[in-house]
Amino acid sequence: MGKRLPNTPRSKVRSALRQLWLRSRERAAALRRDNYTCRFCGRKQSKAKGKEQKIEVHHREGIDNWEKVIDLVFAELLCSPEYLETTCPECHDEKSTQFFQQKEIE
């Protein structure tokens, strides 16, 4: 077994974002809207044995900035431990409220 890295690997973030997308309500709504049917050729999703047909959901405008999205996750969410502090739920709520109130003033 290999040594654990001190930081979350980019591949793990990419995988988590992919899983979020695959389970998202937005993706499910697009599938339902289109009746699980390809909008271009009309093929319908099927799980019938011997007639399996998968259907995917495509972003019309594409996603060409995955690396920027992952960079943002690291910058805002998975920041260095020096910028993190441990709190109880009550103190966390209080700190968060203070932070957002201060942001509204700025």
C-alpha positions in Angstrom: 0.0 0.0 0.0 1.4 3.4 -1.0 2.0 6.4 1.2 -1.0 8.8 1.6 -0.6 12.1 -0.1 -0.9 15.2 2.1 -3.4 16.8 -0.3 -6.4 15.5 -2.2 -5.4 14.4 -5.7 -6.9 16.2 -8.7 -8.1 12.8 -10.0 -10.3 12.4 -6.9 -11.8 15.8 -7.3 -12.5 15.1 -11.0 -14.1 11.8 -10.1 -16.3 13.4 -7.4 -17.4 16.2 -9.8 -18.3 13.5 -12.4 -20.3 11.5 -9.9 -22.1 14.7 -8.9 -23.0 15.3 -12.5 -24.1 11.8 -13.1 -26.5 11.9 -10.1 -27.6 15.5 -10.6 -31.2 16.6 -10.8 -30.4 18.7 -13.9 -29.1 15.7 -15.8 -32.1 13.6 -14.7 -34.5 16.3 -15.8 -32.9 16.5 -19.3 -33.3 12.7 -19.6 -36.9 12.8 -18.6 -37.7 15.8 -20.8 -36.3 13.9 -23.8 -38.0 10.6 -22.8 -34.6 8.9 -22.6 -34.3 9.3 -26.4 -31.4 10.6 -28.5 -32.4 14.0 -29.9 -30.4 13.4 -33.1 -31.1 9.8 -34.2 -34.1 8.9 -32.1 -32.5 5.8 -30.4 -34.2 5.1 -27.1 -32.4 3.9 -23.9 -32.9 0.2 -23.4 -31.8 -2.2 -20.7 -33.4 -5.2 -22.4 -31.0 -8.2 -22.7 -29.4 -8.2 -26.1 -30.8 -4.7 -27.0 -28.9 -2.6 -24.5 -28.6 1.0 -25.5 -27.1 3.7 -23.3 -28.1 7.3 -23.5 -25.9 10.2 -22.4 -26.5 13.9 -21.7 -24.4 16.4 -23.6 -23.6 20.0 -22.7 -24.6 22.0 -25.8 -22.0 24.6 -25.2 -19.4 22.1 -24.0 -17.3 22.2 -20.9 -13.8 23.3 -21.9 -12.7 24.6 -18.5 -12.6 21.5 -16.3 -9.2 22.4 -15.0 -10.4 25.9 -14.0 -13.3 24.3 -12.1 -10.9 21.9 -10.3 -8.6 24.8 -9.6 -11.5 26.7 -8.0 -12.4 23.7 -5.9 -8.9 23.6 -4.6 -8.7 27.4 -4.0 -12.0 27.8 -2.3 -12.9 24.4 -0.7 -9.8 22.3 -0.4 -7.5 25.1 0.8 -4.4 24.6 2.9 -5.0 23.5 6.5 -3.4 26.8 7.7 -6.6 28.5 6.5 -8.9 26.0 8.3 -10.0 25.9 11.9 -12.0 23.3 13.9 -15.2 24.5 15.5 -18.4 23.2 17.1 -21.6 23.5 15.0 -22.8 26.5 17.0 -19.5 28.5 16.6 -19.3 27.5 13.0 -22.8 29.0 12.4 -21.9 32.1 14.2 -18.6 32.6 12.3 -20.4 31.9 9.0 -23.1 34.5 9.8 -20.5 37.1 10.7 -18.5 36.4 7.5 -21.6 36.8 5.2 -22.8 39.9 7.1 -19.3 41.5 6.6 -19.4 40.6 2.9 -22.8 42.3 2.5 -21.3 45.5 3.9 -18.4 45.5 1.5 
